[in-house]
Amino acid sequence: MANLRVNNLTFKYKENGETVLESVDFQPNEGTFNLLVGSSGTGKSTLLKNMAGLYPMFGGIRVGGSVNLDGELIDQIEPNIRAKKTAVLFQNPSRQFTMRTVSEQLSFALENLQVDKGTIKKKVEESLNRVGIMNLSNEIIQTLSGGEQQKVALATILAMDSEIILLDEPFANIDSDSKVKILEVLKKLQTSQHKTIILSDHDWAGYGELADYVYAIKDKKIVQADKGIFANVPKLKSIKMKPVQKEFMLNWDQLSMEVPRKKLLVHTSLFLPKGKVGILSGENGVGKSSFLNALSQQSKYTGSITYAGKNIKKIKQRQWAKRLALIFQNSSDQFVEISVKDEIEIAKKNSLRADYWTDTRIQQALKQLNVDSIYDNGIVYQISGGQQKKVQVLSMLIMAQDVQLLDEPFAGLDYDSIQELMKLINEVKQALNISFLIVSHQRTGVIDQVDYELILKNKKIEFRDNGNEKNT
């Protein structure tokens, strides 16, 4: 079995910057299931990328120490040889795709490993079935939802059959039922094939019986944590919604949507309550992101969408962008500046409510979200995935459009960070009467802080508040 060892590793991203990891020693036991935990921005992704041999080759500076794979320096091993022993899944799976369709992507990965061509088709089918996406085999990857893309990336990792599997927030955009099934597959690989699994996840639910060891990054070092932490996993609270007044600015009538070979919505009519926070739920691939794209005029649909009584197709795109904001699933796709400070500054410059978003209030929000330390010198493409999310959402809150659509804004965030972000969203809602609709598979820490829920199921949208349901 492959042996992976981190020796006295110290790492930072900039020559004159602070270290992210200091004197880290870590050697996971072979054939074990290891959970890596820690607050957003503590260095979990940085550690995993070092362990995969991606850093410092593709970013950052290794100040001291080494990472060894079977006694050799990992960054000096040929990539195709290294991949046979160690596979890694990024937080943003789209960065790992190079081919057009799902089956082509998995086949390409196996060809790079010089797998016998006669066995590739069988291995691809087995891996797709393991993750439950055989039906997506011939689909174009870029047309898939974020959750479906994450499953494709997981299937690719499984197909590679590496001895060590590194997974960085693999379930950030995946529905809870799929997460349970995939965790069962991973555990079976560990127990039956003696795979070593190292997985980072902010949501600890479900790991109590799976993880052999739990490690945490604290004060730039890695320490073994007591499995007793699972007793403190936040429980999903019951929904306590108040009846929502049927006052709205945005509504849709007989709305239908489809993608190639698949209908997503059929003749659905409903509205977004004004000045309320809602959550849009549904399984991966049912069309949640596509629905947000339709509301923001970024995808085709039939039927009508109206804002303040006017069909949005008659509103110029530039004007519509001042009424409605769409917060993308991938934070890096939204940034227009390089530094955190410039990103916040441009949001402030274009804010529709500069009277509310004063310098003092912005600094308070930065501190509330625990990103004040990266404000002056942080680079948006070098901070952690969780920090990227916080900066992205805060920038849009500062812009202060009447309607804000958030696509998986909690991916990569720990429970405390989710609580603070939801608190800030509700504060802005109360102060500025903004309507929020959030797509999220993360329900713990969220569902008890929203005013209503929309459920996308069977090509219809169901409205739920105060225990009441309405099919449209």
Secondary structure, DSSP 8 states (H G I E B T S, - for coil): ---EEEEEEEEESSTTS-EEEEEEEE---TT-EEEEE--TTSSHHHHHHHHTT-TTTTSSEEEEEEEEETTEEGGGS-HHHHHHHEEEE-SSGGGG--SSBHHHHHHHHHHHTT--HHHHHHHHHHHHHHHT-GGGTTSBGGGS-HHHHHHHHHHHHHHHT-SEEEEESTTTTS-HHHHHHHHHHHHHHHHHH--EEEEE-S--TT-TTT-SEEEEEETTEEEEE-GGGGGG---------------EEEEEEEEEEEETTEEEEEEEEEEEETT-EEEEE--TTSSHHHHHHHHTTSS--EEEEEETTEEGGGS-HHHHTTTEEEE-SSGGGT--SSBHHHHHHHHHHT-S-TTTS-HHHHHHHHHHTT-GGGTTT-BTTTS-HHHHHHHHHHHHHHH--SEEEEESTTTT--HHHHHHHHHHHHHHHHHH--EEEEE-S--TTTGGG-SEEEEEETTEEEEEETTEEEE-
